[in-house]
Amino acid sequence: MKLLLRENNMQNTRSFSWACELVKVCYHLGVREAVISPGSRNTSLTLALVYFPGIRCVSVIDERSAGFIALGMSKMTKRPTLLCCTSGTASANYYPAIIEAYQSSIPLIVVTADRPAHLQQVGASQTIQQKYLFGSYVLDFIQLPEAGAQDRNALLTETHNEIIRLFKLASTGGPVHMNAPFNKPFEPTKEQLNKYIQDSKALVFGKEESPSNPIPNLASHRLVRPELIETTKLYTHNFTVAEKPLPLIDNQENLKRLALKKRPLLYPDQVQNTYNQMHRPLIVIGSDPTPFQWFYLMPFLAKHPNARLILEAGASLYGWDFEESKMVQNKVIWGWEKLLFRSTQQDGSPFASIDGIIRLGKEVVNPALAHFFSEQKHLPQLRFLSHESHEDASDSEPYFISPNTAFSWVDTLREHTQIASKEWHNSFSEFKTQYVKMLRAHFSQTKFETLTDGAVFYRLSTIIPTSIPIFLSNSFPVRDQALFAPNWSINNPLIAQRGAAGIDGISSTAFGVSLSTQLPTAVVTGDIAFLYDINALLSAKLITNPLIIFVINNGGGSIFSSLPVQQAVPESMEWFLTPQEVSIEHLVKGYGLPYTRIDHSEQLWKTDWAEKIQHLLKVNILQKSRNDSLIQQVNREDLNKTTHLSPKPPFDTSKVHIVEFITNSEASIAERNEFRR
């Protein structure tokens, strides 16, 4: 790619000139959104970004929150969002979001401004070691030359290919890091800034010829993290489907241990033969399936005449267009956790007839489902890799299928030869009907009793309109959805944070989702997760469409009450439970946001607050075309609308509403156990 280089004017600020060229390169390589935190050392980058009309910028004070907002934006756009901060510990605050991005395969471009070499290790303020700061949780790192230390043309010649390589890596799904030292002065001259604005507008709006994009125009579903490409090299190639070969021994002991336990399938024919032997397969889709798995692989797998599907939070069907999507929706199992328990208690359970398991996306969060996998080692299990090279936390000894093998298999797929079993499908349909009636009857009887987490979920499932994106926090919310709001898996986009599965950054990530979808958004979170990310509310002014955060306040850390530690050492629970006396109402009002409190069951079922929420979240269902996702549609933007210098409406923080539910922890745990059994 030929860069647009102009003659260097010695009167210009070199740091700003370097930042401007870097921003142009980022634009050419696909960056359209940037999250910036205010600082001094990143002044040149900040100005270059906000005055460039082709990149939408938002300002977030707290770098920890900023990292998660960028993560949420990239989750939805599937393209890298640029993160930019000043030097020192500011960059360290990105670490939790970067870990989540790495483990969820979410593209991010992290650009940290730094002190130049002469200010390193001399006690200069706001200076830490930023090289390789994020260790193995970025796909790669490059140290950019010092801005202002040499001619701009030399800088770009030296770093151009490295930047392109970094962007290629990010596009495969994951974060990358560029560290950029800047020398003073950072601020441009008035003439320099005006010239940059003029050139940038010409570049973005087509008056200046754009250089050709150096990144190959690969189909997005074919982009795979580099470490997964190498997966098949661990194994021998000469074996049949029925065999269980020993792999080649790798020097790393952990890989050796893992490989000895696995059954790799290396060839498309072997995958096809194993798949053909499945008469009643169960397809389980964990959080964050890859685009290839979602748009190409899953629709074909679901066409198996007897296939049935389980969707975990973060793998909802709504908004993803593919051929015969209605058929796929009809095969989703409702109340599957209760069915799993029945399968161990009753011979007549349809789960007892499953003769093969196919697994996509991340590892499952539900312990009953993971236990089911490990108990079914005698069945063939096809594990399509998506994020890591050995995805089998349940120790179920599946056949691992690398992306390359999966690509080849899909290219040569043959029609299904199995015969549909009406009785098999009827058993699931009948149970779905029973489960819906059971939910309705249970919560009809408990309307005026103790308020529980399950009651909140069920009530919200009757309030939140279809098509509204719903972000689920980790801990109980991500588990309760399948029990109490199973309709969301089909009717709404469900988003979860299942990479590192922490409770940090939940609200901030949801803000990023809202900013990218431009749709009303709902968030279901716990009190501790909400408080842990309270600084997200500083960015409420950025939200332009209604975002409702439903906070289930069950006394803090109550999930530990359902873990073995409660029975083993009950006297030590004070070290695990985290009750808090903070007034969420006062906190929220301190940020100037609307607040509603629901503290008893009778109030939950009243219509006044529910009608208000429904009105806020109403949205027209988007017209969708074949093979075009909801997210792709809502993010089609006219570049003329992305400039940051055009007039904007005043910030309206009332777009973010907080609804707090005060629930009973012990009653909630008892209710969950009742529904599971």
C-alpha positions in Angstrom: 0.0 0.0 0.0 1.3 3.4 -0.9 1.0 5.8 2.0 -0.2 9.3 1.4 3.0 11.2 2.4 3.4 14.9 2.1 6.5 17.0 2.3 7.6 17.5 5.9 7.3 21.1 7.1 9.9 21.8 9.8 7.4 24.2 11.4 4.9 21.4 12.0 4.7 19.4 15.2 6.4 16.1 14.5 4.4 14.2 17.1 1.1 15.3 15.6 2.3 14.6 12.0 3.2 11.0 13.1 -0.1 10.6 14.9 -2.0 11.8 11.8 -0.3 9.3 9.5 -0.9 6.5 12.0 -4.6 7.3 12.1 -4.8 7.3 8.3 -3.2 3.9 8.2 -5.6 2.6 10.8 -8.5 3.9 8.8 -7.2 2.2 5.6 -7.0 -1.0 7.6 -10.6 -1.0 8.7 -10.8 1.0 12.0 -14.2 2.9 12.2 -14.6 3.3 15.9 -12.2 4.5 18.6 -12.5 4.8 22.4 -10.2 7.5 23.9 -9.4 8.3 27.5 -8.2 11.9 28.2 -4.5 12.3 28.9 -1.4 14.4 28.1 1.0 12.0 26.4 -1.7 10.8 23.9 -2.6 14.4 23.0 -1.4 14.1 19.4 -3.3 10.8 18.9 -6.4 12.1 20.5 -6.5 15.2 18.2 -5.6 13.2 15.1 -8.5 10.8 15.9 -11.2 13.3 16.8 -10.5 15.5 13.7 -10.6 12.5 11.3 -14.1 12.3 9.9 -14.0 8.6 9.0 -13.6 7.3 12.6 -16.3 7.6 15.2 -14.8 8.6 18.6 -16.1 8.4 22.1 -14.4 9.7 25.2 -14.4 7.6 28.4 -12.7 8.9 31.5 -12.0 5.6 33.2 -9.6 3.4 31.2 -10.9 0.2 32.8 -14.4 1.1 31.7 -13.1 2.3 28.3 -11.5 -1.1 27.6 -14.8 -2.9 28.1 -16.8 -0.3 26.1 -14.5 -0.9 23.2 -14.9 -4.7 23.8 -18.7 -4.3 23.6 -18.4 -2.3 20.4 -16.2 -4.9 18.7 -18.4 -7.8 20.0 -21.2 -6.4 17.8 -19.4 -4.9 14.8 -16.9 -7.9 14.5 -14.2 -5.4 13.5 -11.4 -4.0 15.6 -12.2 -0.9 17.8 -9.2 1.3 18.5 -8.3 2.0 22.2 -6.1 4.9 23.0 -4.8 6.2 26.4 -2.0 8.1 27.9 1.2 6.6 29.5 1.7 5.0 32.9 -0.9 2.9 34.8 -3.7 4.2 32.4 -2.7 1.4 30.1 -2.6 -1.2 32.8 -6.3 -0.6 33.4 -7.0 -2.1 30.0 -5.8 -5.5 31.1 -9.1 -7.1 32.3 -10.9 -6.1 29.0 -7.9 -7.3 26.9 -7.9 -10.7 28.7 -11.7 -11.0 28.0 -11.1 -10.0 24.3 -8.4 -12.6 23.9 -10.4 -15.4 25.4 -13.5 -14.5 23.5 -11.6 -13.8 20.2 -12.8 -10.2 20.0 -10.7 -7.9 17.8 -9.2 -4.9 19.5 -6.4 -2.4 18.5 -4.7 -1.1 21.7 -2.5 2.0 21.2 -0.8 3.2 24.4 1.1 6.5 24.4 4.4 6.3 26.2 7.4 8.4 27.4 10.3 8.5 25.0 13.5 6.5 25.7 15.3 9.4 27.5 12.5 9.5 30.1 12.5 5.8 30.8 14.1 4.4 34.1 15.0 7.9 35.3 12.1 8.4 37.7 9.9 10.4 35.2 6.3 10.8 36.3 3.6 8.5 34.8 6.2 6.1 33.4 6.0 2.4 33.7 7.4 -0.5 31.5 4.8 -0.6 28.8 6.6 -2.9 26.4 5.0 -6.4 26.4 2.7 -5.1 29.1 -0.1 -7.5 28.2 2.1 -10.5 27.9 0.5 -13.5 26.2 -3.0 -12.0 26.2 -2.4 -10.1 23.0 -1.9 -11.8 19.6 1.2 -9.7 19.1 2.9 -6.5 20.2 5.0 -3.9 18.3 7.0 -1.0 19.7 6.6 2.0 17.4 9.6 4.3 16.8 9.6 7.6 18.8 7.5 10.3 17.2 9.6 13.3 16.7 12.9 11.5 16.9 13.3 11.1 13.1 11.7 12.0 9.8 8.1 11.0 9.4 8.7 9.3 6.1 11.3 7.1 7.7 9.0 6.2 10.6 6.3 5.0 8.2 8.6 3.1 6.0 10.0 1.3 9.1 6.7 0.4 10.7 4.3 0.1 7.9 4.5 -3.6 7.3 4.5 -4.3 11.0 1.3 -2.4 11.5 -0.3 -4.2 8.6 0.7 -7.6 10.1 -0.7 -6.5 13.4 -4.1 -5.6 11.9 -4.2 -8.9 10.0 -3.8 -10.7 13.3 -6.5 -8.7 15.0 -8.9 -9.4 12.2 -8.6 -13.1 13.0 -10.2 -12.5 16.3 -8.2 -11.0 19.3 -6.4 -8.0 20.7 -3.1 -6.5 19.5 -0.9 -3.9 21.2 1.0 -0.9 19.7 3.1 1.2 22.1 3.8 4.7 20.8 6.4 7.0 22.5 5.7 10.7 21.9 8.1 13.6 22.4 6.9 17.1 23.2 5.4 19.3 21.8 2.2 17.3 21.2 -0.1 20.1 19.9 -0.3 21.0 16.2 0.1 24.4 14.8 -3.1 26.0 13.6 -2.0 25.7 9.9 -1.0 22.1 10.5 -4.4 21.2 12.0 -6.4 22.9 9.3 -4.3 21.2 6.6 -5.0 17.8 8.3 -8.7 18.4 8.5 -8.8 19.3 4.8 -6.8 16.3 3.7 -8.8 13.9 5.9 -12.1 15.1 4.5 -10.8 14.6 1.0 -9.6 11.1 1.9 -12.8 10.0 3.6 -15.3 11.6 1.3 -13.7 10.4 -1.9 -12.0 13.5 -3.3 -8.6 11.9 -2.9 -7.8 8.5 -4.2 -7.5 5.9 -1.4 -4.6 3.5 -1.5 -5.5 -0.2 -2.0 -6.2 -2.2 1.1 -3.2 -4.5 1.8 -5.2 -7.0 3.8 -6.5 -9.8 1.7 -10.3 -9.7 1.1 -11.0 -12.9 3.0 -14.5 -13.9 3.9 -15.1 -13.1 7.5 -16.2 -16.6 8.4 -12.8 -17.9 7.2 -10.7 -15.8 9.6 -9.2 -18.1 12.2 -6.8 -17.4 15.1 -3.2 -18.5 14.1 -2.8 -20.9 17.0 -5.8 -22.9 15.8 -4.3 -23.4 12.3 -1.4 -25.3 13.9 -3.7 -27.6 15.9 -3.6 -30.5 13.5 0.2 -30.7 13.5 0.2 -32.3 16.9 -1.3 -35.5 15.6 -0.5 -38.4 13.3 -2.5 -38.7 10.1 -2.9 -42.5 9.6 -5.9 -43.7 11.5 -9.6 -44.6 11.0 -12.6 -43.1 12.7 -12.9 -46.0 15.1 -9.3 -45.9 16.3 -8.0 -43.9 19.2 -4.4 -43.1 18.1 -1.5 -41.8 20.2 -0.4 -38.3 19.1 3.1 -37.2 18.4 4.7 -36.1 21.6 5.1 -32.3 21.9 7.9 -30.8 24.0 5.4 -29.1 26.2 4.2 -31.4 29.0 0.8 -29.8 29.1 0.2 -30.4 25.4 1.4 -33.9 25.8 -1.0 -34.6 28.6 -3.9 -33.0 26.7 -3.2 -34.7 23.5 -2.9 -38.2 25.0 -6.5 -37.9 26.2 -8.0 -36.6 22.9 -9.4 -38.3 19.8 -8.5 -36.0 16.9 -10.3 -36.2 13.5 -8.2 -34.8 10.8 -10.0 -35.4 7.6 -13.4 -34.2 6.3 -14.3 -37.8 5.4 -13.8 -38.9 9.0 -16.0 -36.1 10.2 -18.7 -37.1 7.7 -18.6 -40.8 8.6 -18.9 -40.1 12.3 -21.7 -37.6 11.7 -23.6 -40.1 9.4 -23.6 -42.6 12.3 -25.6 -40.2 14.5 -29.3 -41.0 14.3 -30.3 -38.6 17.1 -27.6 -35.9 17.6 -27.6 -33.2 20.2 -26.1 -29.9 19.0 -24.8 -27.7 21.9 -23.9 -24.1 21.1 -21.9 -22.3 23.8 -21.3 -18.6 24.0 -19.5 -16.8 21.1 -19.6 -19.3 18.3 -17.4 -18.1 15.4 -19.1 -16.6 12.3 -18.2 -19.7 10.4 -19.8 -21.9 13.0 -22.9 -19.8 13.2 -23.7 -18.9 9.6 -22.4 -22.0 7.8 -21.9 -25.0 10.0 -24.8 -24.8 12.4 -27.5 -24.4 9.8 -26.3 -27.5 8.0 -26.0 -29.5 11.2 -29.5 -28.5 12.3 -30.9 -29.8 9.0 -30.2 -33.3 10.3 -33.8 -34.8 10.4 -33.4 -35.6 14.1 -31.1 -32.9 15.4 -32.1 -31.0 18.5 -30.3 -27.9 19.9 -29.3 -26.5 23.2 -28.3 -22.8 23.3 -26.4 -21.3 26.2 -26.5 -17.6 27.0 -24.5 -15.8 24.4 -25.7 -18.0 21.5 -29.2 -16.8 20.9 -30.8 -17.3 17.5 -32.5 -14.0 17.0 -31.0 -11.6 14.4 -28.8 -14.2 12.7 -30.1 -14.8 9.2 -29.4 -18.1 7.5 -31.4 -20.5 5.3 -34.4 -22.1 7.0 -33.8 -20.3 10.3 -37.4 -21.1 11.3 -36.6 -24.8 11.1 -33.6 -24.3 13.4 -35.6 -22.3 15.9 -38.2 -25.2 16.1 -35.4 -27.6 17.1 -34.3 -25.6 20.2 -34.9 -27.5 23.4 -36.7 -25.6 26.2 -36.2 -26.5 29.8 -33.2 -28.7 28.9 -31.7 -28.4 32.4 -34.7 -30.2 33.9 -34.6 -32.8 31.1 -30.9 -33.4 31.9 -31.8 -34.3 35.5 -34.7 -36.5 34.3 -32.4 -38.4 31.9 -30.5 -39.7 35.0 -33.8 -40.5 36.8 -36.1 -41.9 34.1 -35.5 -44.2 31.2 -38.2 -42.5 29.2 -36.3 -39.1 28.9 -35.6 -38.1 25.3 -32.0 -37.4 26.4 -31.5 -41.1 27.0 -31.9 -41.7 23.3 -29.2 -39.3 22.1 -26.5 -41.1 20.2 -24.1 -38.3 19.4 -23.1 -34.8 20.6 -21.8 -31.9 18.5 -20.3 -28.9 20.3 -19.8 -25.4 19.0 -18.7 -22.1 20.6 -17.1 -21.8 24.0 -17.2 -24.4 26.7 -20.5 -24.5 28.5 -21.1 -22.8 31.8 -23.9 -25.0 33.1 -22.4 -27.7 35.4 -25.2 -30.2 34.6 -24.5 -30.0 30.9 -20.7 -30.4 31.4 -21.4 -33.4 33.6 -23.6 -34.8 30.9 -20.8 -34.6 28.4 -18.3 -36.3 30.7 -20.9 -39.1 31.4 -21.4 -39.7 27.7 -17.8 -40.6 26.7 -19.1 -43.7 25.0 -20.9 -41.6 22.5 -19.1 -39.9 19.6 -18.6 -36.2 20.4 -17.5 -33.8 17.7 -15.9 -30.7 19.2 -15.5 -27.9 16.6 -12.7 -25.6 17.9 -13.3 -21.9 18.0 -11.1 -20.1 20.6 -8.5 -22.5 22.0 -6.7 -25.6 20.8 -8.0 -27.9 23.5 -11.6 -26.9 24.3 -12.9 -29.6 26.6 -13.1 -28.5 30.2 -15.6 -31.4 30.9 -13.0 -34.0 30.2 -15.3 -35.8 27.8 -12.7 -37.0 25.3 -14.3 -35.5 22.1 -12.9 -35.7 18.6 -11.3 -32.2 18.1 -12.0 -30.7 14.7 -9.8 -27.8 13.6 -11.2 -24.9 11.6 -9.3 -26.0 8.5 -10.9 -29.4 8.7 -14.3 -27.9 9.3 -13.8 -25.6 6.3 -13.0 -28.5 4.0 -15.9 -30.6 5.4 -18.5 -27.8 4.7 -17.2 -27.4 1.2 -17.9 -31.1 0.5 -21.0 -31.6 2.6 -23.4 -34.3 1.5 -27.2 -34.6 2.1 -28.5 -36.2 5.2 -29.6 -39.8 4.9 -31.3 -40.3 8.2 -35.1 -40.7 8.5 -37.0 -38.3 10.8 -38.4 -39.7 14.0 -41.8 -38.1 14.7 -41.9 -39.7 18.2 -38.5 -38.2 19.0 -39.5 -34.7 18.1 -42.9 -35.0 19.8 -41.3 -35.8 23.1 -39.4 -32.5 23.1 -42.4 -30.5 21.9 -44.6 -32.0 24.6 -42.0 -31.2 27.3 -41.7 -27.6 26.0 -45.5 -27.2 26.4 -45.3 -28.6 29.9 -42.4 -26.4 30.8 -44.1 -23.2 29.7 -47.3 -24.2 31.7 -45.1 -25.0 34.7 -43.5 -21.6 34.6 -46.8 -19.8 34.3 -48.4 -21.9 37.1 -45.5 -21.5 39.5 -45.2 -17.8 39.2 -49.0 -17.3 39.2 -49.1 -19.0 42.6 -46.1 -17.1 44.1 -47.1 -13.6 42.9 -47.6 -12.3 46.4 -44.9 -14.3 48.2 -41.2 -13.7 48.7 -39.5 -11.9 45.7 -37.0 -14.3 44.0 -34.4 -14.0 41.3 -36.4 -16.5 39.2 -39.6 -14.4 39.5 -37.7 -11.3 38.3 -36.4 -13.2 35.2 -39.8 -14.6 34.4 -41.5 -11.2 34.8 -38.8 -9.6 32.6 -39.4 -12.3 30.0 -43.0 -11.0 29.7 -42.0 -7.4 29.5 -38.9 -7.0 27.3 -40.0 -6.9 23.7 -38.7 -9.4 21.1 -35.7 -8.2 19.1 -34.2 -6.2 22.0 -30.6 -7.1 22.7 -30.2 -8.5 26.3 -26.8 -8.5 28.0 -26.5 -11.1 30.8 -24.0 -10.7 33.6 -22.0 -13.6 34.9 -22.7 -15.5 38.1 -26.5 -16.2 38.5 -28.0 -14.2 35.6 -26.1 -16.1 32.9 -27.4 -19.4 34.4 -31.0 -18.3 35.3 -31.9 -17.3 31.7 -32.3 -20.9 30.5 -34.4 -21.8 33.6 -36.8 -18.9 33.8 -36.6 -17.0 30.5 -36.0 -19.6 27.8 -37.9 -17.6 25.2 -35.0 -15.1 25.0 -32.8 -17.7 23.3 -35.1 -17.5 20.2 -36.7 -14.0 20.4 -33.8 -11.8 21.5 -30.1 -11.3 20.8 -28.4 -12.6 24.0 -24.9 -11.3 24.8 -22.7 -12.6 27.6 -19.1 -12.1 28.8 -17.9 -15.7 28.7 -14.2 -15.3 27.8 -12.7 -15.1 31.3 -16.3 -15.1 32.7 -15.6 -12.4 35.3 -18.1 -9.9 36.7 -15.9 -7.0 35.9 -16.9 -4.6 33.1 -20.4 -5.8 32.6 -22.2 -2.4 32.4 -19.3 -0.9 30.4 -19.5 -3.8 27.8 -23.2 -3.3 27.6 -22.7 0.4 26.9 -20.4 -0.6 24.0 -23.0 -3.0 22.7 -25.6 -0.2 22.8 -23.3 2.3 21.1 -22.7 -0.2 18.2 -26.2 -1.6 17.7 -28.0 1.8 18.0 -30.9 -0.2 19.4 -32.6 -0.1 22.8 -30.7 -2.5 25.1 -31.5 -4.4 28.3 -28.9 -5.5 30.9 -29.6 -8.1 33.6 -26.9 -8.0 36.3 -26.3 -8.6 40.0 -25.7 -6.1 42.7 -21.9 -6.8 43.1 -21.3 -6.8 39.3 -23.2 -3.5 39.1 -21.2 -1.9 41.9 -17.9 -3.4 40.6 -18.4 -1.4 37.4 -20.1 1.7 38.8 -17.8 4.0 36.8 -19.5 2.9 33.7 -22.3 5.3 34.6 -19.9 8.2 33.9 -20.4 7.3 30.2 -24.2 7.3 30.4 -24.1 10.6 28.5 -22.8 8.8 25.4 -25.9 6.5 25.2 -28.4 7.8 22.5 -30.9 4.9 22.7 -32.7 3.6 25.8 -30.6 1.3 27.9 -32.2 -0.3 30.9 -30.0 -1.9 33.6 -32.0 -4.4 35.7 -30.0 -5.0 39.0 -31.0 -8.1 40.9 -29.9 -7.3 44.5 -29.8 -10.6 46.4 -27.4 -9.5 49.1 -24.1 -10.0 47.3 -22.2 -13.1 46.3 -25.1 -15.4 47.0 -23.9 -17.8 44.4 -21.4 -19.2 47.0 -24.4 -20.3 49.1 -25.1 -22.9 46.4 -21.5 -24.2 46.2 -20.1 -27.1 48.3 -18.2 -24.6 50.6 -21.6 -23.8 52.2 -22.0 -27.4 53.4 -18.3 -28.0 54.1 -17.4 -25.0 56.3 -20.6 -22.9 56.9 -18.8 -21.0 59.7 -16.4 -19.5 57.0 -19.1 -18.1 54.7 -18.4 -14.6 55.8 -15.2 -14.8 53.7 -17.2 -15.7 50.5 -20.5 -13.9 50.8 -20.3 -10.2 50.1 -23.3 -8.4 51.5 -23.1 -4.7 51.0 -24.9 -1.8 52.6 -24.4 0.6 49.7 -27.6 2.5 48.6 -27.8 1.8 44.9 -30.6 4.3 44.7 -28.4 7.1 46.0 -25.5 6.1 43.8 -27.6 6.1 40.7 -29.3 9.4 41.5 -25.8 10.8 42.2 -25.0 10.1 38.5 -28.3 11.9 37.6 -30.0 8.8 36.2 -33.6 7.7 36.6 -34.2 4.9 39.2 -37.0 2.5 40.0 -37.0 0.1 43.1 -39.0 -3.1 43.2 -38.7 -4.6 46.7 -41.6 -7.0 47.1 -43.4 -9.6 45.0 -46.7 -7.7 44.8 -45.0 -4.7 43.3 -43.2 -6.9 40.7 -46.5 -7.9 39.1 -48.0 -4.4 38.9 -48.3 -2.9 35.5 -47.2 0.8 35.9 -43.4 0.3 35.9 -43.7 -2.6 33.4 -45.6 -0.5 30.9 -43.0 2.3 31.2 -40.1 -0.1 30.5 -42.0 -1.6 27.5 -42.5 1.8 26.1 -38.8 2.7 26.5 -37.7 -0.5 24.8 -40.1 -0.6 21.9 -38.3 -0.8 18.6 -39.4 -1.7 15.1 -38.2 -5.1 14.0 -35.6 -4.5 11.3 -36.2 -5.9 7.9 -33.6 -8.5 7.3 -32.3 -9.9 4.1 -30.9 -13.4 3.5 -27.4 -14.0 4.9 -27.3 -10.5 6.5 -27.2 -10.4 10.3 -29.0 -7.9 12.5 -25.7 -6.5 13.6 -24.5 -6.0 10.1 -27.7 -4.1 9.2 -27.8 -1.7 12.2 -24.1 -0.8 11.7 -24.3 0.3 8.0 -23.3 3.9 8.4 -23.0 6.7 5.9 -19.6 8.1 6.3 -21.0 11.6 6.1 -22.7 11.0 9.4 -19.5 9.9 11.2 -17.7 13.2 11.4 -17.3 14.4 14.9 -17.3 18.1 14.1 -20.9 18.3 13.0 -23.5 19.7 15.5 -24.7 17.1 18.1 -27.8 17.1 20.2 -27.1 17.8 23.9 -26.3 14.7 26.1 -29.4 13.1 27.6 -28.4 10.9 30.5 -32.0 9.9 31.0 -31.5 7.3 28.2 -30.0 5.1 30.9 -32.5 3.8 33.5 -31.7 1.6 36.5 -34.3 -0.8 37.9 -33.3 -2.5 41.2 -35.0 -5.6 42.5 -34.5 -6.6 46.2 -34.7 -10.4 46.2 -34.4 -13.1 48.8 -31.2 -15.2 48.3 -32.3 -18.4 50.2 -35.7 -18.5 48.5 -34.1 -18.0 45.1 -31.7 -20.9 45.6 -34.5 -23.2 46.7 -36.5 -22.1 43.7 -33.7 -22.9 41.3 -33.3 -26.4 42.8 -37.0 -27.0 42.5 -37.0 -26.2 38.8 -34.0 -28.3 38.1 -35.5 -31.3 39.7 
